[in-house]
Amino acid sequence: MKNILLLGGYGFLGTNILKYLDECCGNTFRVIVFDKFAQHPADLLFDCVTKTYVGDFSDDVLINRLFDDNPIDFVIHAISTTVPTSSFNARYDIESNLIPTINLINSMLQHGVKDIVYLSSGGAIYGNTSIVRHQEEENVFPISSYGVVKLAIEKYLMQYSELYGLRPLVVRLSNPYGPYHYSMKQGVCNVAMSFALSGNSFNVWGDGKAEKDYIYVCDFTEILFKLIDKKIHSQVINIGSGQIATVNDILERIKKMVPEFHWYYSDASRYDVSHFELDTSKLLSIIGDFHFTNLIDGLEKTYAWQLSALEAGQNPQSS
Amino acid sequence: MKNILLLGGYGFLGTNILKYLDECCGNTFRVIVFDKFAQHPADLLFDCVTKTYVGDFSDDVLINRLFDDNPIDFVIHAISTTVPTSSFNARYDIESNLIPTINLINSMLQHGVKDIVYLSSGGAIYGNTSIVRHQEEENVFPISSYGVVKLAIEKYLMQYSELYGLRPLVVRLSNPYGPYHYSMKQGVCNVAMSFALSGNSFNVWGDGKAEKDYIYVCDFTEILFKLIDKKIHSQVINIGSGQIATVNDILERIKKMVPEFHWYYSDASRYDVSHFELDTSKLLSIIGDFHFTNLIDGLEKTYAWQLSALEAGQNPQSS
């Protein structure tokens, strides 16, 4: 039995991690959730969750108390207080993401907790370069404040590893989509699907031709726990599916499910990248062959979830 | 006539910039100094300085007022509130260096000031890799909090360039030494020389065999204004001399000037790099051939300054 502290447990990735633990891990893990919500926003319950702490990630006294009050074996850090378009308030990004992460690491070390998984972002970190497939060791050019802060956190984690024996696993994720997604702020697959189901017209930033890697979130959670199981640490690892598509491809696919869906185009976001693909050789050399859900199947499963959530009155994409 | 805001004007690099402007630039530049000291710590006066503001770099109201009250053409940012061994207080580093720099950039943009020179550090940024000669475009592995913060500042500057038309010139400097150095915290050439002159034994961290690039500070100031003159911006540029030496080489050379000088060795600093050399092809392609002061001449000139400063009662290395 391992005790996990899951920061951001009721967000999109956090919820999927909890679902994965409930469905696939028996009683191997007990989870303490830290989140800005006292309970899951769609009132979901999880067998693995033993306690939920509600608060602000900047509250370093509370974060420290989590470690005082609970035995914790490892931390999964899935909090981000901002989204990739956050460059207009770099200071807020630093104060609400970077500094609290430093405090978190210090609390961990004070309590002898060495293992932390940090969910970083491929798109935000690598930026817009001429490189087609991004490798973990290349130089990076983040194009948003969100990306600079994630890079700084990655660098600090590796430094604490070198200096204080922290064991950080940094995963740079491509674009996850799938069930338990309740945000309208990012994640084009889910957000567009939500527009389609509500009968609203969807605004595409740019021409919809940007090519990106999309990963079904259940593939991500499975891979994540393979890496945790193999005790991989002090490394940065890309997690992508190799399923490259344009936004237009995705919209067309949604239209097959919701024929009345329509969309329009406006100016390209200055924060977006035009082509984004992750080199996953490092990942595959660790976990071996992995059968990724193809995009069509993944979108259909997501659609099925979104319908069932609507029927259950969960109002996906409400926050 | 150009108006410069020089942040950290009374530090080692700042003072040398002021001396260079007084001696080599006629009346081309007028300088407003911002520093934590109300006047130069050795009571030096500079013709080019029209006003000195004293304060804390974190005081964003004061920083903003500098731009309200003065016409400023460009900013030279030579402030660092910490030294490379600052990893024990990452939060302080972020709060006292990174956030104030973000506020500075915002104040600049609000006042239509686009040009900023940022003095970064080669040693702190590149870190300890197997690479022998570091190029500006390679991936970097800072080994101190000081380095992570400098990297984050560099990335933000380039992002503000892309998004808001800021024109940042980032220079990654090797190890400068020379006159007007009053700190005991870093700079092995000057600090060791000060120990030699005071008759104290000098503590070498490590075995003294680490090879590094040392640059005479007057070469640096001359190069800096060549880059400014050529209006180079939105680039990162290494500034090194190609004068590679070990700490032991430097100590032996000082012993030639002060025969009674002695030193001893203690544990290697965990923050230091074992070999450090900058690839300066980019720099030289911009400024053309440059006659760098060789290390022996540079150390002799530094020694002459240190003696004259002692005679004048300036007590070098007192802070």
Boltz contact constraints between the chains, C-beta under 6 A:
constraints:
  - contact:
      token1: [A, 90]
      token2: [B, 102]
      max_distance: 6.0
  - contact:
      token1: [A, 91]
      token2: [B, 99]
      max_distance: 6.0
  - contact:
      token1: [A, 91]
      token2: [B, 102]
      max_distance: 6.0
  - contact:
      token1: [A, 94]
      token2: [B, 99]
      max_distance: 6.0
  - contact:
      token1: [A, 99]
      token2: [B, 91]
      max_distance: 6.0
  - contact:
      token1: [A, 99]
      token2: [B, 94]
      max_distance: 6.0
  - contact:
      token1: [A, 102]
      token2: [B, 90]
      max_distance: 6.0
  - contact:
      token1: [A, 102]
      token2: [B, 91]
      max_distance: 6.0
  - contact:
      token1: [A, 137]
      token2: [B, 139]
      max_distance: 6.0
  - contact:
      token1: [A, 138]
      token2: [B, 139]
      max_distance: 6.0
  - contact:
      token1: [A, 139]
      token2: [B, 137]
      max_distance: 6.0
  - contact:
      token1: [A, 139]
      token2: [B, 138]
      max_distance: 6.0
  - contact:
      token1: [A, 139]
      token2: [B, 139]
      max_distance: 6.0
  - contact:
      token1: [A, 142]
      token2: [B, 155]
      max_distance: 6.0
  - contact:
      token1: [A, 148]
      token2: [B, 152]
      max_distance: 6.0
  - contact:
      token1: [A, 148]
      token2: [B, 155]
      max_distance: 6.0
  - contact:
      token1: [A, 148]
      token2: [B, 156]
      max_distance: 6.0
  - contact:
      token1: [A, 152]
      token2: [B, 148]
      max_distance: 6.0
  - contact:
      token1: [A, 152]
      token2: [B, 152]
      max_distance: 6.0
  - contact:
      token1: [A, 155]
      token2: [B, 142]
      max_distance: 6.0
  - contact:
      token1: [A, 155]
      token2: [B, 148]
      max_distance: 6.0
  - contact:
      token1: [A, 156]
      token2: [B, 148]
      max_distance: 6.0
